[in-house]
Amino acid sequence: FTWIGQKSLLGVPVVAFLFVILLLVCAFVLRYTPFGRGVYAIGDNKSAAKLCGINTFGVETLAYVIGGVLAAVTAIVYISRLNVGGPTVGNSMEMDAISITVIGGTSTSGGTGGVFGTLIGAGGSIWVLAACTAGGFAYAACAASEVLKRMRALRIDGEYAKKPVAGDPHGHQELHH
C-alpha cells in the first residue's frame, strides 16, 4: 500500500505517474466526450442544457460519482504518503482545492475552466505559498501589525466623539461605546 505514495519507478515517484494519467484522462473526457460537453453545458446554464436534450440528472450524478472516486484516490495517495490515517487527516484541504481551481480560471458559477488551467492554478498557488514562507509572509505580518498599531493609535473602533481625548498630544478622538 505504501508504494503508491513512497516509491519511485524509473526515478519518478509513482504518484507523478498516477497524476499525469488522471490529468490526461480527465482532460480527454471533458474535452472530447458528450459527458464532458454536458458538464460544461450544465455548468453554464442547467435549464438550457436540459432544453437541449442533455440528461442533466445523469450527467450531474456521474460527475458527483467521479468526484467521489477521485477524492478516494486522493485519500489513498495521501494516507500512503503519510503512512497513517485518521479523522482529521486532510482537514481544510477543500479551501486549497477551491482556490487552486479558481486561480486556474474555473468560474465558481460554472461553464468555464479546464484541467490544464487548474494545473496552472496549482503551480501558481505553490509559487505564492513559497513566496509567503520565504519572507513574503513575514512582510505581510509586519504590515498587518503596523496597520493594527495605527488603528489602535487612532482608536478606530466605532464612532468618533466630539472632543479629543484628554492628554492626547495628537488630538485623537475618544470613542463612545
N, C-alpha and C positions, 0 to 999 in steps of 0.2 A: 504493500500500500504506500509506503513512504517513498518508493522510487518515483512516483508521479511528481512529487514536489522537490525531491532532493537529489535525483540522479541526472546524469548527462548522457546524451547519445551523440557520438562524434564530436564531443567537446561542447555541445549546445545543450542547455537544460531541456528536459522533456517538456516542461511547462511551455517553453517557447514554441516547440513543435505543435503542441496542443492549441496554443493561442493562434498561431498562423493558420492552422487547419480550420478552426472555428471562425476566424475572421473571414477567410475566403468563402467558406460555405454560407455564412450569413450574408455577405456582400452579394454572392451569386443569387441566393434565394430572394433577397429584397429587390434586386435589380431586374432579374430575368424570369421570374415566375409570376403567374397570376396571383398567387397568395401575396407575394411581396408588393405587387401593384395595388392589391386590395388593402394592405396595411397602410400604404401611403394615402389611398383614397379615403379610407375611413378616418385617418388622422386629419385630413384636410377638411372633409365635410361628410359626416356619417349619413345624414339624410340624403345627400346627393349620391353617395355611394350605393345606398340601398335602392334608390330610384334607378340607378344604372344596372341593377341586377346582381350586385355583389352580395353574397351571403354574409352579411355583416356579423351575425351571431357566430357563424362557423369560423370566420377569419379572426374575430376577436378571441374566441375560445382557444383556437390553435395558437394565437400569439401569446396568450397567457400560459398555455402549456409549455411552449418553447421557452418562455421566460423562466418558468419554474424549473425546467430541466437545466437551463444554463446557470441558474442560481445554485442548483445542486452540484453541478460540475465545479463551480467556483468554490463551494464549500468543501468539496473533496480535495481540490488542489490546495486550498488554504490550510486545511487541517493536516494534510500530508506534509506540508512545508513546516508547520509548527510542531507536528507530531503530538498534538494534544487537541482535545475538543471540549467545549463547554457551552453553557447557555449564553454567555456574554461574548464569545469569540465573534468578531465581525460587527460588534455594535458600532453604530454611527458611520458605517461604510456607505449607507444609502445616500448621504449628502455628497460624499465623494463621487459616487456614480452619477448623480444628477448634475453636479457642477461640471464634471468631465463631459457629459453629453451635451450640455448647453454651451460650454466653451467650444465644443466641436461643431456647433451650428445647428443642432436639433432644436426645433421650436417646442416650447412646452405646450403650445396649443395644438401641435400636431401638423402633419402634412409635409414637413421638410426634415432634412437631415440624412445621415447615412453612416455606414460603418466606418469608412475611412475618415470622415470628419470627426467622429468620436475618437478615433485613433490619434488624430492631430490634437484633439482636446486633452487626451490623456498625456501626450507629450508636453503640451502647454502647462498643464497643471503640475506635472513633475518639475518643470522648469521653475514655476512660481514657488513651489514648495522648497526647492533647492535654494532659490534666492532668499526666501524667508529665513531658512535655517542658517544660511551663510552670512548673516549680518543684516539682511533686509528686515527681518522680524525685530531685531534689536532696535533698528532705527524707528520702525513703526511704533514699538512700545515706548521709546523715548518721546516721540512726537505726541502720542496719546497722553503720556504723563504730563507733558508740558501744557497741553490743552486743558487737562483737568486742573492743573495748578492755576492757570489763568482764570478758569471758570470759578474756582473757589475764591480767588482773589477778588473777582468782580461780584462774588456772592450771587451768581445766577442760579436760581432755583425756583423761581416763581415770578411774582410781580414785584416791581420796584416800589420802594416807599418814596414819599415826597421829600424826605430830608436825608442828608448824609449821615453816616454812622459817626457817632461822637469819637473823636480821637483818630479818625482815619485820615492820614496825610494826603491820600489820593482822592478823597471825596467820594469814595464808593458808597452806593446807597444800600441801606439795610432792607431786608425782605420782611414782609408781613406774612405770617402763616395762618 
